[in-house]
Amino acid sequence: MTENLWPDFDLAAEPRTVRRILIEAGAGIREKTNGTIQFEVDSSPRGGGGLVHNCYLVAPGLGYRYPLMRAEHGLDQYPVTIVVSKRGRLADDEGSLMTALRGVFQDDSTKKVVLQLLDVISDSTTSSSSSSSSSSGT
């Protein structure tokens, strides 16, 4: 048998990836909305060995995905560009990435989207509750 020339990979020892940071930072929306809205990251390769991470606000009860932002970076991860509404913001390290994400999450336009989704979700659960209670009464 041929000797395996690959090293052991210890993911715990490596710095967090941009994708991992996006997932962990975005996960807080679930807590803030009692699980009705979630944050998802879809990653795909781009030229030169880099990655593009498309980030969505997801309302599973509605089957709806809102494209919130995307993050793009090369093989070295930093700098990473956060793109929202065709405007890019450069982050040179994990600290500046977290600052950029905080800005996106707390922006008024993001708050409006979340509030609109919560309103639609509330209406859909109220409508389904009243139609099931009226149909069970017949």
C-alpha positions as CSV (number, residue, x, y, z in Angstrom):
1,M,0.0,0.0,0.0
2,T,1.2,3.5,-0.8
3,E,2.1,5.9,2.0
4,N,-0.4,8.7,2.6
5,L,1.5,11.9,2.0
6,W,-1.2,14.2,3.3
7,P,-0.9,15.9,6.7
8,D,-3.4,15.6,9.5
9,F,-5.9,18.4,9.3
10,D,-6.9,19.9,12.7
11,L,-9.8,22.2,12.0
12,A,-10.1,23.3,15.6
13,A,-6.5,24.7,15.5
14,E,-7.2,26.8,12.4
15,P,-8.6,30.3,12.4
16,R,-12.3,30.5,11.8
17,T,-13.2,30.7,8.1
18,V,-15.3,33.6,6.7
19,R,-18.1,31.1,6.1
20,R,-18.0,29.9,9.7
21,I,-18.1,33.6,11.0
22,L,-21.1,34.4,8.7
23,I,-23.0,31.4,9.9
24,E,-22.3,32.0,13.6
25,A,-23.0,35.8,13.4
26,G,-26.2,35.3,11.4
27,A,-27.6,32.6,13.7
28,G,-28.7,35.2,16.2
29,I,-31.7,36.1,14.1
30,R,-33.3,32.8,15.0
31,E,-33.2,33.8,18.7
32,K,-34.5,37.3,18.1
33,T,-37.5,36.1,16.1
34,N,-38.3,33.0,18.1
35,G,-37.2,30.8,15.2
36,T,-39.5,32.2,12.6
37,I,-36.6,33.7,10.6
38,Q,-33.3,32.0,10.0
39,F,-30.0,33.0,8.4
40,E,-28.5,30.8,5.6
41,V,-25.2,30.9,3.8
42,D,-24.8,29.3,0.3
43,S,-21.2,29.2,-0.7
44,S,-19.7,28.6,-4.2
45,P,-16.3,28.9,-5.8
46,R,-15.3,31.9,-7.9
47,G,-12.3,32.3,-10.1
48,G,-8.8,32.3,-8.7
49,G,-9.6,29.9,-5.8
50,G,-11.8,32.3,-3.9
51,L,-15.4,31.9,-2.6
52,V,-18.7,33.8,-2.8
53,H,-21.0,33.4,0.2
54,N,-24.6,34.4,-0.6
55,C,-26.5,35.1,2.7
56,Y,-30.2,34.9,3.0
57,L,-32.9,35.7,5.6
58,V,-35.2,32.7,5.4
59,A,-38.8,32.3,6.5
60,P,-39.4,28.5,6.4
61,G,-43.1,28.9,7.2
62,L,-43.5,31.0,4.1
63,G,-41.0,29.1,1.9
64,Y,-39.3,32.5,1.3
65,R,-35.6,33.5,1.0
66,Y,-34.6,37.1,1.0
67,P,-31.1,37.8,-0.4
68,L,-29.6,40.0,2.4
69,M,-25.9,40.2,1.3
70,R,-22.9,38.4,-0.1
71,A,-19.3,38.1,1.0
72,E,-16.5,37.5,-1.5
73,H,-12.9,36.7,-0.8
74,G,-9.8,35.1,-2.4
75,L,-8.0,32.0,-1.2
76,D,-6.4,33.9,1.7
77,Q,-9.9,34.9,3.0
78,Y,-8.9,38.5,3.8
79,P,-9.6,41.0,2.7
80,V,-13.3,40.0,2.3
81,T,-15.8,42.3,0.6
82,I,-19.3,42.5,2.0
83,V,-21.8,43.5,-0.7
84,V,-25.2,44.9,0.2
85,S,-27.5,46.6,-2.4
86,K,-24.6,46.8,-4.9
87,R,-22.4,48.6,-2.3
88,G,-19.2,46.9,-1.1
89,R,-17.4,47.2,2.2
90,L,-13.9,45.8,2.7
91,A,-13.0,43.9,5.9
92,D,-9.3,43.2,6.4
93,D,-9.6,40.8,9.4
94,E,-12.1,39.1,11.6
95,G,-12.7,42.1,13.8
96,S,-13.5,44.4,10.8
97,L,-15.7,41.6,9.4
98,M,-17.7,41.5,12.6
99,T,-18.1,45.3,12.5
100,A,-19.3,45.1,8.9
101,L,-21.8,42.4,9.7
102,R,-23.1,44.3,12.8
103,G,-23.6,47.3,10.4
104,V,-25.6,45.1,7.9
105,F,-27.7,43.4,10.6
106,Q,-28.6,46.6,12.4
107,D,-29.2,48.7,9.3
108,D,-32.7,50.2,9.0
109,S,-33.3,48.4,5.7
110,T,-32.5,45.1,7.3
111,K,-34.8,45.9,10.2
112,K,-37.6,46.8,7.7
113,V,-37.3,43.4,5.9
114,V,-37.3,41.5,9.2
115,L,-40.4,43.4,10.5
116,Q,-42.2,42.8,7.2
117,L,-41.4,39.1,7.3
118,L,-42.6,38.9,10.9
119,D,-45.8,40.6,9.9
120,V,-46.5,38.3,7.0
121,I,-45.7,35.2,9.2
122,S,-48.0,36.5,11.9
123,D,-50.8,37.0,9.4
124,S,-50.3,33.6,7.9
125,T,-50.4,31.9,11.3
126,T,-53.4,33.9,12.4
127,S,-55.2,33.0,9.1
128,S,-54.5,29.3,9.4
129,S,-55.5,29.3,13.0
130,S,-58.8,31.0,12.3
131,S,-59.6,28.8,9.3
132,S,-58.8,25.6,11.1
133,S,-60.9,26.6,14.1
134,S,-63.8,27.6,11.9
135,S,-63.6,24.4,9.9
136,S,-63.5,22.3,13.1
137,G,-66.6,24.0,14.4
138,T,-68.7,22.7,11.5
